[in-house]
Amino acid sequence: MKKLAVFLFVFLLANNIFGQEAKKNAVIMGMNFSGAYISNFSIGYERYLTDNFTVFFDLGTNIYFWPYGEIQGRWYPWAKTFFAGLGLGIFGFNTPNFYSPPSLPSAPMTSLSIGWKFDIGQSNNWVLIPGFTARIILDVRDINSVHIEFGVPEISLKIGRKF
């Protein structure tokens, strides 16, 4: 409980110090494609910390309804549309993994992404975010068996509303 209180205090403090008025934060919904099929759906929130750095919170599920949660740092090198992201998260949330029934309660995950964030619409309050994402999942079935699973690179297409 004490750690949660400290985390919330630091989050609120950082929110007030680093929050930008010039750039608008966004709620984003999207889907990723692996090959010719849809691989997952997600909803997220992107918060600007500086002109070049954002934090993106993402919750989603794949086509087998195995959920994941992720926090991704996005770097906009020219403070324009192109970004590169690095994320950390949890895949599974007490659900089965790809290979066997409930042997994997949840698995740590990291993701690498690149993409472009375009303002669309007359008032530029909407964003279109095409990109590419690759996930790496650490599959720990027991203390003696650790597997690293490299996900198929996905093409992502997300749309969001700035506020």
C-alpha positions in Angstrom: 0.0 0.0 0.0 2.9 2.3 0.8 4.5 1.7 -2.6 1.2 2.5 -4.3 0.9 5.7 -2.4 4.5 6.7 -3.4 3.9 5.7 -7.0 0.7 7.9 -7.2 2.4 10.8 -5.6 5.3 10.6 -8.0 2.9 10.2 -11.0 0.8 13.2 -10.0 4.0 15.3 -9.4 5.4 14.3 -12.8 2.0 15.0 -14.4 2.0 18.6 -13.1 5.7 19.3 -13.8 6.0 17.7 -17.3 2.5 18.0 -18.7 2.5 20.1 -21.9 -0.3 22.5 -22.8 0.9 23.0 -26.4 0.6 19.3 -27.4 -2.6 17.5 -26.7 -2.8 14.1 -25.1 -4.8 11.4 -26.9 -7.0 8.4 -26.3 -6.2 5.9 -29.0 -7.9 2.7 -30.2 -6.4 0.4 -32.8 -5.6 -3.0 -34.2 -2.5 -4.8 -35.3 -2.1 -7.0 -38.3 0.2 -10.0 -38.7 0.2 -11.1 -42.3 -3.3 -11.1 -43.6 -5.2 -11.3 -40.3 -5.9 -9.1 -37.4 -3.7 -10.1 -34.5 -4.9 -7.9 -31.7 -7.2 -5.0 -30.6 -6.2 -2.3 -28.1 -7.1 0.9 -26.4 -4.5 3.3 -25.0 -3.7 6.7 -23.7 -0.7 8.9 -24.8 0.5 11.6 -22.4 3.1 14.2 -23.6 5.9 14.7 -21.1 8.0 17.0 -23.4 7.8 17.9 -27.1 10.0 14.9 -27.9 8.9 12.3 -25.3 5.6 10.7 -24.5 4.3 7.8 -22.3 1.8 5.5 -23.9 -0.4 3.2 -21.8 -1.9 0.3 -23.8 -4.4 -2.4 -22.9 -5.4 -5.0 -25.4 -6.2 -8.5 -26.3 -5.0 -10.8 -29.1 -7.4 -12.8 -31.3 -7.3 -15.7 -28.7 -8.6 -13.2 -26.0 -5.3 -13.3 -24.1 -5.0 -9.8 -22.6 -1.8 -7.7 -22.3 -0.9 -4.5 -20.6 2.0 -2.3 -21.6 3.6 1.0 -20.8 5.7 2.4 -23.7 8.0 5.3 -23.9 7.9 7.0 -27.3 10.6 9.3 -28.5 9.8 11.8 -31.3 13.4 12.7 -32.5 12.3 15.8 -34.5 9.2 16.6 -32.4 7.1 16.0 -35.4 5.3 12.8 -36.7 7.9 10.0 -36.6 8.5 8.1 -33.3 10.4 5.1 -31.9 9.1 3.3 -28.9 10.2 0.8 -26.3 7.6 -0.8 -24.0 7.5 -3.1 -21.0 4.4 -5.0 -20.0 2.7 -8.2 -19.0 1.2 -10.7 -21.4 -1.4 -13.2 -20.2 -2.9 -12.0 -17.0 -3.4 -15.5 -15.6 -4.5 -17.0 -18.9 -3.0 -19.9 -20.9 -0.1 -19.3 -23.3 0.4 -20.3 -26.9 1.7 -23.8 -26.3 0.0 -25.4 -23.3 -3.0 -24.8 -21.1 -2.7 -22.9 -17.8 1.0 -23.5 -17.2 1.8 -19.8 -17.7 0.0 -17.4 -15.3 1.5 -14.3 -17.0 4.7 -13.4 -18.8 6.8 -10.3 -18.9 6.9 -8.7 -22.3 8.9 -6.0 -24.1 8.0 -4.4 -27.4 9.8 -2.3 -30.0 7.9 0.0 -32.3 8.3 2.7 -34.9 5.5 4.7 -36.4 4.1 8.0 -37.6 1.5 10.1 -35.8 -0.5 12.3 -38.3 -3.1 14.9 -37.3 -6.2 14.5 -39.3 -9.6 16.3 -39.5 -10.4 19.9 -40.0 -9.6 20.9 -36.4 -6.7 18.5 -36.1 -8.3 16.9 -33.0 -7.9 13.3 -34.5 -4.7 11.3 -35.0 -3.9 8.5 -37.3 -1.0 6.3 -36.2 0.4 3.7 -38.6 3.4 1.7 -37.6 5.3 -1.5 -36.9 5.5 -3.4 -33.6 7.5 -6.4 -32.5 7.1 -8.1 -29.2 9.4 -10.3 -27.2 7.8 -12.5 -24.5 9.7 -14.2 -21.7 8.0 -17.6 -21.1 8.8 -18.9 -17.7 7.0 -22.2 -17.2 9.0 -23.2 -14.1 12.3 -22.3 -12.6 14.2 -24.7 -14.9 12.5 -23.8 -18.1 12.7 -20.4 -19.6 11.8 -19.7 -23.3 12.1 -16.4 -25.2 9.3 -16.1 -27.7 9.8 -13.6 -30.5 6.5 -12.3 -31.9 5.8 -11.9 -35.6 6.3 -8.2 -36.5 2.9 -6.6 -36.7 1.6 -3.7 -38.8 -0.4 -1.5 -36.5 -3.1 1.0 -37.4 -4.5 3.2 -34.6 -6.8 6.1 -34.5 -7.3 8.5 -31.6 -8.9 11.6 -30.4 -6.8 14.4 -28.8 -8.2 16.4 -25.9 
